[in-house]
Amino acid sequence: MAGPAPEAREQRRGGNGRSGRDPYDLSAVLDIAVAAFNDFGYEATSMGALAERLGTSKSAVYYHVSGKEDLLRLALDRALGHLEAVLTEPEATSGPADERLRFVLRGAVRVLVDDLPYVTLLLRLRGNTQVERDALERRREFDHSVATLVDEARTAGSLRSDVDARTTTRLLFGMINSIVEWYKPGGPLTSEQLADDVITVAFDGLGERSDR
């Protein structure tokens, strides 16, 4: 792999782009790229537009990545990697199926809140590129794992059995995924409170409890 272009090396010394300030690192570049993809759409966002948002040159951006598809891949891998990691936690792999399901749903809410722009990007994929199609396949595999948990809980008698497991999974994640449209980070509703509310609605419904 070729080394960075002279302009990029100069950028790292603070001589161009950001007027002597420290250059952006990859994490910062990725944050700004994801924000741009969400604002304008991936296909409509050019590397020139990203460089303009960063206040630097395109060659300085190319120092970190090979192009905007590389940025998309890294962003989607972050969102999916954190979701997939929830499935490997001990609380997701042992114990009663309904408790494992609760843990996974809580974890999904936590990832959504912590990585809100990244998950938003994931949920808006159209599958127009191979990177997008690969990400959508990983997302389907995650959904399948949750559907398997739902099915196990139904078989164990801890969930109602008159609703198909995949339908239940779609409804659960329809509720969770809608959070990206209205949740405001830094507001009075914390991720833990939000997860509590999701679990309550999913498992207990909205009817008033008879023991109150």
HELIX and SHEET records of a PDB file:
HELIX    1   1 PRO A    6  ARG A   12  1                                   7    
HELIX    2   2 LEU A   26  PHE A   40  1                                  15    
HELIX    3   3 MET A   47  LEU A   54  1                                   8    
HELIX    4   4 LYS A   58  HIS A   64  1                                   7    
HELIX    5   5 LYS A   68  THR A   88  1                                  21    
HELIX    6   6 PRO A   90  THR A   93  1                                   4    
HELIX    7   7 ALA A   97  ASP A  114  1                                  18    
HELIX    8   8 LEU A  116  LEU A  123  1                                   8    
HELIX    9   9 GLN A  130  ALA A  156  1                                  27    
HELIX   10  10 ALA A  165  ASN A  177  1                                  13    
HELIX   11  11 ILE A  179  TRP A  182  1                                   4    
HELIX   12  12 SER A  191  ASP A  204  1                                  14    
END                                                                             
